[in-house]
Amino acid sequence: MPRRTPSADRTPAALLDRALVADPARPLLTWYDGDGARVELSVATFGNWVAKTANLLTDALGAGPGDRVALRLPLHWQAAVWLGACWATSTVAVLDGRPAPVAVVDLADPSAPGGADEVVGLGLGPLGLAQQGRPTPAYVTLDYDREIHSHGDRFVGPPQQPDADALGLATGTLDAAELVARADAAAQAWGITSGDRILSVRPVRDLADVLAVLLVPLARGAASVLCRDPDEADLPRRAEEEGVTAGWGWSQGPVRALGKP
């Protein structure tokens, strides 16, 4: 369900709101891990996860507009969820590697993030459930897998403002309106339209990754297929099965390569 009345503002949060109204049942994200586990999220399911995570950000972590949240995650559908949650709460998703008050990390990563007051650990299991037998590093202050399911799947908060900082990169910080403008420009340059399916194999580390994995699909009614640690020999079959039309970080045969936007 929509988290709030869709706004005409050109912001990433508004893109999701409009997609939820337009066609909540359409597939938005499909994720594979190296072992072949598959998770598919519709726009509505993705929106529910964004809302849960936004509620966790505000209620459990006290994050608010302008606060910085460092994302240190591999290619995963939950990495896209955290981007959406940051924009829903008007916090800044930071990908530049610099310290932030809140850091979001893979529990399998043994290195502790410096400079964070709160460290959220994700097990990144296929269904978002805690993985039995996986130890929680001492530096983790909140176990996402164990906490997230108690938070509601409706988030109500002030709308993201177009001039609010939204994405921290090594090259600088982009505001919400700039992100949507970059998504529009990338979609035009890449020729992405409704029905396209973009296969991505790169972790979300810079602007182009954010555009290919989430913002261009939201802006154009397309979908993402995320393949973490893929078997290169198996990718052509997977791309064919998923109806992939474009590739970010990989292309072969009928799948056209997307260059830097």
N, C-alpha and C positions, 0 to 999 in steps of 0.2 A: 504494500500500500504506500501511496505518496506520503512523505514525511511532513509536507506543508504545501500550501497553495503554490503552484509553479509561478516563478517570477519571470518577467520579461528581461531581467538583467542577463547580460552575457557573462555568465560565470560557470565554472565546472559543476557546481552544485545545482544550478538551474538546468544544465544539460541533463543531469540524471533525473531531475523532477519531471522534465518534459518527456523523457523516454518512458518513465513510469506511467504517465498519463496516456501516451500515444499507443504503446503496445507492451504492457508489462510481461506478457507471456513469451515474448520472442527471446531466443537464446542470445546472450551477450558474451559470456566467457566460457570456454571449455579448456580444462587444464589436464595435462598428462605429466606424470613423473617418469623417471627413467625405467621404472619397472612396469609401466603400462597402466597404472592406476588412472582412472578418468573421473573427472568431476565436471558437470555442466551446470551453469547458473543462468537462469533467465534474468531479465531485467528486474523483475520483482524480487527474486531470491537475492540477487546482488544488492538491491536496495535494502532488504531486510538486514543483511549482514553489515552494510554501511551504517544503518541506524543503530544496530546493537553496539557497534564499535564506537560510534559517535557518543552514545550514552556512556560507555565505559570511559572514554576520554574525558568527558565533562564530570561525571559523577564519581568515578574512582580515582582519576588522576588530576582533577581540578583544572584541566586545560581549557583555555578560552581564546577568543579572537587575538591573533597576533603571536600567540605562543608558538614556539618552534618544536617540531617533532621529527627526530632523525630516524629515517627508515633504512635499516640495514638488513634487507631480506633478499633471498634468491627469487627467481622467476616463479611466481605462485599466485593463485587467485586471491589469496589473502593479502598479498602486496598491493593488488589493485583495490581491494576493500579498504585498506588503510589510507590510500590516496583519497578515496571518496570520503572517508570519515574525517580526514583532516579538512577537506573543503566544506563538508557539512557543518563543521564546528568553527570554521574560519580560522583554523590554525594553519601553520605553514609546514607543508611536507618538505623536509630537508633531505636532499640526496647528495650534498656536496662533501659528506664525510666529516664535517665539523661538528663539535659537541653541541648538544641541545638539551634543554631540561628534561625532555622525555626521549628515550631511545627505544626503538622497537627492533628486536633482534631474533634471529633463528636460534632456538635452543641448542642446535648442533654446533653453533659457532663458539669455539672455546675462548675467544678473545673478548674481554670486557670492554664495553664502550666507555671512554673517558668523559668526564664532565657532565654526566647525566644524574639528575636527582631521582628519576624513576626509570627503571629498565623493564620493559614488557617483553617477556619471552614467549615465542610461538613455536609449537611443536611441528606445525605445518603438515599435520596428518590430512588424509584425503577428505574426511568429513568434518574437520575442525574440532575433533574430539581429542582429549588428552591421550597420548600414547603411553601405554603401560610399560614400565621398566625404564623409561627415559629419565635420567636425573635432571634436576633443575639446578643450574649453576648458582653459586652463592651470590653472584652480583645481580641476579634477577629479583626484582621487587614485586612483580605481578605476573602470575602465570595466566596468560590469555586464554589458553584452552580450558582451564578450569573455571575462569571467571566470566567468560563472555556469554555463556548460555543463560545466566541469570538476568541479563539486561534485555530490556524491551526492544522489539523490532519496529518501533515508531519513535522517531526523534523529532522534537519540536524545538526550534531555536531560531534566532534572528537570521534572515537570509544573508548569504555571503555577498559582500559588496564588490562591485567590479574593480574598485581601486585597492582592495585589500591584498596584501602579500599572500601568495598562494603556493609558490614552489621555489625552494632554495637550491640553486645549482652552483657549480664551481665558477661559472661565468657571471653570476649575479642572481638576483631574486626577481621573479616574474609575478605580476599581480594577476588577479582572476580574469580580468578582461583580456589581458595579453595572452593568457593561456588559451582562451577560446579563439582568439584571432589566429594564433599559431595553429590550432587544430583545423580551423577553416582553410588556412593556407596550405597545410600539409595534405588535407583531403583533396583539395583541388590539384596540387602538384602530383599526388599519387594516383589520382583518378578513382578515388574510393567513393562508392555510392551504396545505397541500401542493397543489402544482399551480399555484399563482399564479405569474405572471411579472411582475416589477416593472421597468418601463422608467425609467432614470435618465438625465438630461441634465446634472446638476450635478456639478462636480468635488467630490472628497471634501475638504471643508473644516471640517465641524462634525459633531456627534454624529448629527444626523438623516441626514446623507449616509452615514455609516458604517453606520447601521442599515439604510437602504434598499438600499444597494449590497451588503452582505455579511452582517451579523449576523442580520437578520430572515430572509433566505432560508436561512441555515444552521439557525436555530432552528426553522423551520417546514417545511422540506423544499420550499421555493419556489425560484425562480431569478431571476437578474438579467439584464437586457438593458441594456447600457451604450452610449450613443450620444454620442460625442465630436464636438463641432462639427457637429451635425446640420443637414441641410437641412430647415427646418421644414415645407416643403411635402411632403416625402417621408416624414415621420414617421408619418402615418396608415397608409400602405401597409406600412411596416416593422413597425409595431406589430401590424397584422393578420397579416402573415406569421409573426411570432414568437409569436403567441398571447398578446400582452400583455394583462393584466387590470387592472393598476394603474400609475400613473405618478408618479414623483417629479420635480417640476419641469416636467411636461408632462402634459396630459390632453386627450382629445377623443373624442367619440362614446362607445363602450362602455367606454373606459379610464377608470376612476375615479381622481380626483386624491387623492393622499395629502397630508394636512396635517401640520403640525408635530406630532410625537407627544407 
